[in-house]
Amino acid sequence: MKGSLKSTLAVSLNNYLDAGAIVAGASGLTLWQNYLGLSEVHLGWLNALSANALGAAIGAIIGGFLADKFGRKFIFTYNLLVYMLGMLIIMFTVNYPMLLAGFLVTGISVGIGVPASWTYISESSEVNNRGRNICISQMSWGIGPMCILLFGMLFAPGGYLYAPVESLAHNIIGAEATQAAVEVFSSRVVFCTLFIVALVAWNLQRQLQESAEFTANKAKDKNGLVDNIKLLFTNKIAVKTVAYLAAIYLTWNLVASVMGFFMPHIYETAGGLSNETANMLSCVSWVFVVVTTFIISFYVDKVAHRFFYVFGLAAALTAWILIIGGGVSTIMGIWLFTILWGINNGSSVQVFYALWGSELFPAKFRAGAQGLMFFIVRGLSAAWGLVFTFIYGDNGEGFTIAAYCMVALLLISLIVGLIGLPNTRGKSLEQITKERYGDEV
């Protein structure tokens, strides 16, 4: 493959595994709830410690600084082994603590991989392809949930492929097993598909060459890891950049994290849909994510970033305002919400956070800065996930109040984003660093 495309595709599998892990949990959430007798609070803790929130937060702050110290390839060589361990724990779960541990281990691995992945993609990209390559990574973030939700729909009770899953379950746990124990096997199979993709990704990524920019910086940088961490926290430009990116990503991600984990569950409880239909609608939303990002990838390096940033958030705000007005219980409202939210995710704040987060910091603490921001965002998302379960209620009675909170958060992301929006299009990473930091770093 030409240029940076091959390495981008290999590294982008991490985004498939990140979003796939979140949505795999979401697609089978009701099944695990029935099997293990879980309450809404139990579900909130699963979300809080998962790849959706605290687990990823812990991993990110570790992985970011490890990537700056030992290299991006170091992360690719070992991290997905941890991910596969998490998948195995979930696949063989028999109680709530075991399920919680599997979600946490997987989440830590996801967090470790994210800063290294986005950094590697930017450092390996040509100047006029950097935005395109980040969009390809974002497409993988959409394809993962799309595939996982499709699997969830096919394997779910009543799905087209449920019969072989049911047969497998009876062969393993016996003919006298409870219905809930049999049905949850559909979720175990979905997690097994992620294990297989992780194995393929690990074999591809450990063959990659180290980032040339990291190698060059390592040769001339005389500071140790601790010195560069201190520099990140004391350089005024770096601190302002962390504050700006964390603010726009946090406010958007507080909404997106809830939807990533609870979307099918909301469709089932507030919308009254079946598990199969809920997964189908969520899958449709991710189809719009992939299509939107694919279209944007052709223009993101040519058109002002401001246009796509506003476009994505406008779609998100419209989705939540419509759902407040029409009600989640109407099928038309659910469909409009599904499509608009998918368009938002395709031109989302995350695309530009990933792009700017890897552009606006020097190589010596580029991954570490992203890890710090990811830690802040996913950590607070963990707390918000717990708060959301109380606002939402057991049967969705607090959905409207939650929706107003979502609108407020998205408005903040839009306003703050436009105030500090950087101009990096068409510039090399070295040029951006020099313009922002001069000879200070």
N, C-alpha and C positions, 0 to 999 in steps of 0.2 A: 504494500500500500504506500501511497505517496506521502512524503513529509511526515508530519506528526500524527497523522490519522491512526496509524496502527497502534501506537502507544496509547493514544487517547481512548481508543476502543477497549483496550485491555484494562486500563485503569478505571474506565467508566463502569466496569462491572461492579466496582465497589458501591456505586450509587444504586445499582439494581439490588444489591444485597442489603443496603441500608434501608431503602424504602420498602423492599420486599419483606424484610424482617418485621417492620412496623405493621404493614398491611396483613401479613400472615397471621399475626396476633389478632388484628382487628376482625379479619374474615371469620375466624373461629371463636371469637370472644364468647358468644352466647353458648356455644357447644362446651367450652371449658367451664363456663359458669354452671351449666346444668350438670356436668360430670363431677365437678368438685364441690358443688354447692356454694358458690361464691356470691358475695354481696357486691353492691356497687362500689363500696369502699375497697374491697379486694381488687376489683378491676382497676380502680384508681391507682393502687400501688403497683399493679402490673405495668400500667402505663408509665408511672413515675420512674420505675427502675429499668425501663426498656431502652431500646435503640431510639425511642421517641423522645427521651428526656434525660434522666439522671445518669443512666448507664452510659449513654453516649457522651454526656458532659464530662464524666470522670475520665473516660478514654481519650477524649479530645485534648485535654490539657496535658495529659501524659504523652500522647502520640505526637502532638505538635512540637514539643521541645525535643523529643527523641529524634524526630525527622530533621530538625536543625542541627542536632549534635552528631548523629550517626548516618544521616542521609535518607533520602526518600526511598531508595531501594531496600534499605534495612527494614522499613515498615512492610513493604510488599513481600519480603521474604518470609516473615514470621507471623504477621498479624492474622491472616485468614485461617491459620491453624486454630487460633482462639475462637474465631467465629464458628468454625465447624464443631468445636467442642460444645459451644452453646446450643447449636442445632441438635446435637445428639442428646443433650440433657432434656430439651423440650420434647423431642420425639419419644423418649422413654419415660416421661413424667407420669407419676402415679399419685402425687399429692401437691398441695399448693406451694409449700416451700421449695420443692423441686422445680416447679414451673417458674416461680419467682427467680430462682437461681439461674435458670436457663435464659430468661429474659435479660437478667443483669449481665451475664457473661457475654451474650450476643451484643448487648448495647455497648459495653466497654470496647469490644472489638470494632464496632461500627465507628465509635468516636475516635479511636486511634487511627483509623484509616482515612477519615475525611480530610484533615488538614494536609496530609501528605499527598492525597489524590489531587485535590484542587491545585495545590502548589506545583506538583509535577506536571499537570496538564498545561498550566500557564508557562512554566519555565521551558517546556518542550515545544511550545507552539511558535509558529512564525507570527510576526507582528500583525499581519492582516488576517490571521486565522484564530487568534486567541479567543475572541468572542464565540466564533463558530464551534470551537472545540469544547468550550464550557457548555454551550447549548447541547452538544452531543452527549456530554456527561449528564445534563439535565434530562435529555430524552431517555437515557438509561434509568434515571430516577422515576420516569413515568412508565417505561416498559415493564419494570419490575413489578409494581403494584398491578398493572394491567394483567400481566400473566398470572400473578399470584391470585388475584380476585377471580380470574377465569377458572383457574384450578379449583379455587374454593367453591365456585358455583357448580362446577361439574361434579366434584366429589361430595358436595354437601348432601345431607338427607333429602331425597327427592330429586337430586341431580342425575344427569345422564350416566355418570360413571360411579354412582353410589353403590351399585350392586357388587362390583368386585371389591370395593373398600369394605363393605359389610361382610363379605365372605372372608376377606383377609383378617378382619377383626375377630370373627368367630373362630377361625383356625388358630389364632394366637392366644386369645383370652378365654376361649371356650364358648359353647353354645348357650350356657346359662348366664352369660354376662348381661348386665343391665343395658337397656336401650341407650342410655346416656353414654356408657362406656364404649359402646359400639359406634355411636355417631361421632364421637370425638376423634375417631381414627381418621376421619376425612381431614382434620386439621393436622394430624401427625404426618400424613402423606404430603401435605402442602409444605410443611417444614423440611421434609426429606428432599423435595425439589431444590430448596435453597442450599441444602448441604451439597448437592451435586454441582450446582452452579459455582459455589464457593471453591470446590475442589478444582474445577476447570480454571477459574480465575486465578487461584494460587499458582497453578502450573504455568500460566501465561505471564503473570506479573513477576515471578522470580527470575524470569529470563530477560527482563528489561535492563537497559543500561542506566547507570546513575545519571541524574540531571546534570548537564554540562555546567549550568549556572551554579549549582551547589558545589560542584567540584572546583570550579574556578574561585568561588568565594572562600571555600575552605582553605585553599592554598595561600590566600593573602590575608585572611582574617586571623589575627593573633589573639583575639579574645576567646575566653572559654565560654561554656554554656551559661554559667552564672553571670558573667559580665554582660552577655547579650540579653539575658532576662532583665537585668537591672536597666540596661539601655532602653528596652521596650517600655519599662514602667516610668522612666525619667525623661525620655525625649518627648517634648511637648507635642510635636506633630504626630508622633506615633500614638500618644495617649488620646489626642483629639480624634484620630482616625478610628481607634478602637471604640471610642464612645459613639461616634457617628454610625459605624457599621453595626455595632451591637444593638443600637437603638432601632434602626430600621428593620433589622432581621428579627429582633426579639418581638416587636409588636406584630409583625406579620406571622412569625412562627408560633406565637401563642394561639393564633387562630388555626394555622395549618396543622399544628401538632394534635390538636383536639380532633380535627377532621380526619387526619391520617389514621388515628387509632380508633375513634368512636363513630366514624361515618356510617358503617353498616349497622352498628348497634343503635344509632339514632334513627335510622330508617326503620328498624324493626320495632323500637319502643314508641317513638313519637309518631312515626308514619304508619305503623301497623302493618308493615310488609313482612313477608317471609324471609328467612335467612338467604335463600337462593336468590330472590328478587333484589334484596338489599345488596348482595355481592355483585349482581349484574349491573345495577345502577352505578355502584362505585367503580366498576370496571369501565363502564361507558365514560365516566368522568376522566379516567386516566387515558382513554383513547384521545380525548380532546387535549389533554396535556401533551401527549406525544406529537399530535398533528400540529398544534400551535407552536411548540418549540422547534419542530422541523422547519416550519415556514420562517420563523424568526431567525434561524441559524444562517439563512442566506443573506440577511440584511443587517444583523447586529453589528458587524464591523464596518458598515457603510452608512447607517442612519444613526442620528443622535440617540444616545441611550435614554434620554429623557422621554422620548416618545413611547418606547416599549415599557418603561417603568410605570408611566401614568396609565397606559393601556391595560396592563395587568391588574393594577389596583382598582381601576374603574370597574373592571369586570367583577372583581371580588366584592366591592361595595354594592354593586347592583344586585348581585346574587343574594346577599344578606338582607338588603332592603326589601327585595321582592318576597323573600321567604317570610319576613316579618309581616308584610301586608297580606300575602296570600295564604299563609299557614302551611306548615310542613305536612299537614294531613291531606292536602289536595295533590292529586297526581301531577297536575300541570305545574304546580309550584315546585314539587320535587324534581321534575324534569328540567325546568328552567334553572333551578339551583345547581343541579348536577352539571349541566353544560357550561354555565358561567363560571362555576368554581374550577372546572377543568381548564377553561381558557386562562383564568388567572394563574393557575399553577404552571401553565406553559410559558407565560411571560411574567414569571413571578419575581418577587424580591429576592428569592434564593438564587436565581440566575445571576443577578447583579451583585449580590453579596459574595457569591463564589468568585466572580470575575474581579470585582474591586478588592476583595480581601486578599487576593493573590497578586494584585498589581500595586497596591498602595503602601506596601512595606518592603524594606530591603531584604535581600536574600538571607542575611545572617539571622533574622528572627521572623521570617515570612510565615513559616509553618507554625511557629510558636504563637505568633499573634492570632492566627486563625484558630488555633487550639484554645487560646484564652477566651476568644469571643464565643466560640462554640460551647465552651464550658459555661459561660454566663447565660447564654440563650437556652441551651437544653436544660441546665439546672433550674432556671426559673420556670421553664415549661413543665418540669416535673411537679413543681409546687402548684402551678396553674391547673395541671391535670387533676390534682386532688381537689382543688377548689371547685373546678368545673362540675365534678360529680355531685357536689352538694348543691350547686346552683341548678343543675339539670334535673335532679331528683331521680327516683327509681323508675318512673314511667314517663319521663319527659315533661313533667308538669311545669318545669322552670325553663323550657326551651326558649320562650320569647325573651325573657330577661337575659339569658345567655347570648342570644342573637344581638341584642343591643350592645352588649360588651364587645362582641366581635366587630361591629361597625365602628365603635370608638377606637379600638386598637388599629384597625386598618386605616382610619383617617390619620392617626398619628404617624404611621409608617409612610403614608403618602406625603404629608406636609414636611416632616423631617427629611425625608429622602430628597425632595425637591430643593430644600434650602441648602443642603451640603453636597449636591450631586457633583461628582468629579468629572473632569474632562481628560480621559485617558485613551480614547479611541485613536488607533493608528500610531501609537507611540510604543517604543520598546520598553521592557521592564527597567533596563538601565537608565533610559531617558527619564522615565517617570520618577525613579528613585532620586536621580540627580536634581530634578526640578523641585521635588518636595523636601529633600533632606540636604541638598548641597554636598559638602564634603564632611558633614557631621558624622556619617556612619560609614 
